[in-house]
Amino acid sequence: MASANVGFPAGSLQSGGTTDIDVRQMLTIQHENIEFFPIPTRPLSVILDDPKLHAAFRTDTELSHSGRLTVQTSTDDMLGVGGFKTAHPGFLTLLSAPEIPLGSRPRQKVAVKRPFYKKYPPGSSTNPINFSIGRYTISDELPKLFREANVLYWARSLLTFAYEYIDHCVANSSDTPPFHIPRLRFVEAGLALSHDHTQPGHKSKSLTMPRAGYLVEELITDDFIKYIHNMDCNPMLDPYEVGYEIAEFLACTQHIQFAKTGGLAFISDYQGGLEICLTLKFLHIRT
């Protein structure tokens, strides 16, 4: 029989029976069964040709995908918190691959956003930092998420329209542009509706109703840059800063959108990655 003395490092057997589990992290990981509705990129001409059908983002069940969303809900792990939304790291897995890259592979890293309101301790003043995060009821949460999805839906269309105009001008010019034209896009995104687990044999219709909603976005992995503020049309960057040329180009797209829509709409609050991903907070539409 071979000797049992095989030279284990000192203490290895003793430590083998112990555990060191991050219980806090385990308790803040949330798993959701979802129905995922991708936000499409639709040409502005298509929207205007049939506004009754395409004027707003819709949750078309024929284009939805069932799947699983994992959200790290801890405030310590948050990607960020704005004035009315929190952003959390998460993983998206869809049972059927959509036409867009988002959700095309299992456990894809995503940014999960959800509206919130500030809860202040009873009797305290509304201190900007002394608050906890409160969540809306599903009846109040869904309209807010639909507005966010619809803003992104229109923004994608307006940015595509600006590029179509630029490409048309370049194609009909005898000279090539004396500068580089960045090719940017908005993050791929979709609306995820979470449903309760249906109990076998349970006939209650309430179990099929959405329990919570999330705006799921492609995760921006490079440096996050604020290009243009929603209250100022000038680039937020100085000429010597990285990304200034992109900010100037985005200001140009604002002028194109404003002029070609007769002053009705333009994208504001451009922010995002340095290469291809953009996100936004505001879409200015004048009625």
Secondary structure, 3 states (H helix, E strand, C coil): CCCCCCCCCCCHHHHCCCCCCCHHHHHCEEEEEEEEEECCCCCHHHHHHCHHHHCCCCCCHHHCEEEEEEEECCHHHCCEECCCEEEEEEEEEECCCCCCCCCCCCCEEEEEEEECEEECCCCCCCCCCCCEEECCCHHHHHHHHHHHHHHHHHHHHHHHHHHHHHHHHHHCCCCCCCCCCCCCEECCEEEEEEECCCCCCCCCHHHHCEEEEEEEEECCCCCCEECECCCCCCECCCCCCCCHHHHHHHHHHHHHHHHHCCCCEEEECCEECCCCEEECCEEEECC
